[in-house]
Amino acid sequence: MSPSRIKRHKRRGFILVVSMSVLVILGSLAVAAAIMSQGNLRTAATQVQVTSALSAAEAGMQLAESRLSEAARRFVVQPGSINGAFGTALWDGTYTSQDAVSVTPNEKFSESSLPRGIAEALVSIHSHDQNALDVEGLPAQTSLTNSPLENLPEELRARTGSAPRRSRSPATTA
């Protein structure tokens, strides 16, 4: 055999080894990319849920702030006369006639009597609520229940005292 033929014979398998190595590296990169994209999808889904929960919490806080402001505006007092004790008395309705507090009627709905304190006015606002979400541009109304306790499972209702407990009879076996 000639020396050039021996060199070619030794090189024949080298291309196979190089091409297999390249295929293994490219396959590993494809698997790594697939795993990373799955992780990115999970992260994106979690971010959507977090953003949605944060938006709902902020909307609830804005609603609570507006209702509290609406209830507090009904109680008219002398300027500069509110301190911690008087604020507590305004909240729970334990102020006296010497405190010179006047309560204005609600403009949105009628009440059988004026609320004694801000807390009572707030309860009145919540109890007269329509519990409907009316957003401009949306075709349907989303109605809510009057009480969050109505949606609780029976076992939780029993623990919270919102429903009488039912005794469970043991299951009989045949």
C-alpha positions in Angstrom: 0.0 0.0 0.0 1.2 3.4 -0.8 1.7 6.0 2.0 -1.1 8.3 0.7 -3.6 5.5 0.7 -2.7 4.7 4.4 -3.3 8.3 5.4 -6.7 8.4 3.6 -7.7 5.2 5.3 -6.9 6.6 8.7 -8.9 9.7 8.1 -12.1 8.0 6.8 -13.8 7.6 10.3 -12.8 11.0 11.5 -15.6 12.8 9.7 -18.1 10.4 11.3 -16.8 11.2 14.8 -17.0 15.0 14.1 -20.5 14.9 12.7 -21.8 12.7 15.6 -20.2 15.2 18.1 -21.9 18.1 16.3 -25.3 16.3 16.3 -24.9 15.5 20.1 -24.1 19.2 20.8 -27.0 20.5 18.7 -29.4 18.0 20.3 -28.3 19.1 23.8 -28.8 22.7 22.8 -32.3 21.9 21.5 -33.2 20.1 24.7 -31.9 23.0 26.8 -33.9 25.5 24.8 -37.1 23.5 25.2 -36.6 23.3 29.0 -35.9 27.0 29.2 -39.0 27.9 27.2 -41.1 25.7 29.5 -39.7 27.5 32.5 -40.4 30.9 30.8 -44.0 29.8 30.1 -44.5 28.9 33.8 -43.0 32.2 34.9 -45.2 34.1 32.5 -48.4 32.3 33.7 -47.4 33.0 37.3 -46.8 36.7 36.5 -50.3 36.9 34.9 -51.9 35.5 38.1 -49.9 37.8 40.3 -50.8 40.8 38.2 -54.5 39.8 38.2 -54.5 39.3 42.0 -52.8 42.6 42.6 -55.3 44.4 40.3 -58.2 42.8 42.2 -56.7 43.8 45.5 -56.2 47.4 44.4 -59.7 47.6 43.1 -61.1 46.3 46.4 -59.0 48.9 48.3 -60.2 51.7 46.1 -63.8 50.6 46.6 -63.3 50.4 50.4 -61.7 53.8 50.4 -64.5 55.4 48.5 -67.2 53.8 50.7 -65.4 54.8 53.9 -65.1 58.4 52.6 -68.8 58.4 51.6 -69.7 57.2 55.1 -67.4 59.7 56.9 -68.6 62.7 54.9 -72.0 62.3 56.4 -70.7 63.3 59.9 -70.2 67.0 60.2 -68.2 68.2 63.2 -66.6 71.5 64.4 -63.3 72.2 62.7 -60.2 71.2 64.6 -62.1 69.2 67.3 -61.1 65.7 66.3 -58.6 63.8 68.5 -58.1 60.0 69.0 -60.9 59.6 71.5 -63.4 61.7 69.6 -62.5 59.8 66.4 -63.2 56.5 68.1 -66.5 57.9 69.4 -67.4 59.0 65.8 -66.6 55.6 64.5 -68.6 53.6 67.0 -71.3 56.2 67.6 -70.6 56.8 71.3 -70.2 60.6 71.0 -72.5 62.8 73.2 -74.8 65.7 72.4 -72.2 68.1 73.6 -69.8 67.0 70.8 -71.9 68.9 68.3 -72.0 66.2 65.6 -74.6 66.5 62.9 -75.4 63.6 60.5 -76.6 64.3 57.0 -79.0 61.9 55.3 -77.7 59.7 52.5 -78.3 61.1 49.1 -78.2 57.7 47.3 -80.9 55.8 49.2 -83.3 56.3 52.1 -82.8 55.0 55.6 -85.3 54.4 58.3 -83.0 56.3 60.7 -79.8 58.1 60.6 -76.7 56.1 61.5 -75.2 56.7 64.9 -71.6 56.2 63.9 -69.4 55.9 60.9 -69.2 52.1 61.2 -73.0 52.0 61.2 -73.1 54.3 58.1 -70.6 52.0 56.4 -72.7 48.9 57.1 -75.7 50.8 55.7 -73.9 51.6 52.5 -72.8 47.9 52.1 -76.3 46.6 52.9 -77.9 48.9 50.2 -75.3 47.9 47.7 -76.6 46.4 44.4 -73.7 43.9 44.3 -73.4 44.3 40.6 -70.4 45.2 38.6 -71.3 47.6 35.8 -68.4 48.4 33.5 -68.9 50.5 30.4 -68.3 48.5 27.3 -69.1 45.1 28.8 -72.3 43.6 27.7 -73.2 41.6 30.8 -73.4 42.3 34.5 -71.5 40.2 36.9 -73.7 39.7 40.0 -72.3 38.9 43.3 -74.0 37.3 46.2 -75.1 39.4 49.2 -73.0 37.5 51.7 -69.6 35.9 51.2 -70.8 33.2 53.6 -73.3 32.0 51.0 -70.4 30.6 48.9 -68.7 28.8 51.7 -68.8 25.0 51.7 -71.1 23.5 54.2 -68.3 22.4 56.6 -66.9 25.9 56.7 -70.3 27.5 57.2 -70.8 25.2 60.2 -67.4 26.2 61.7 -68.1 30.0 61.2 -71.5 29.7 62.8 -73.4 30.8 59.6 -75.4 27.6 59.4 -76.5 25.0 62.0 -74.3 22.0 62.2 -75.7 18.8 60.8 -74.8 15.5 62.4 -73.5 12.9 60.1 -74.7 9.4 60.6 -72.0 6.8 60.1 -72.2 4.9 56.8 -73.6 1.4 57.1 -71.9 -1.4 55.3 -73.8 -4.2 53.8 
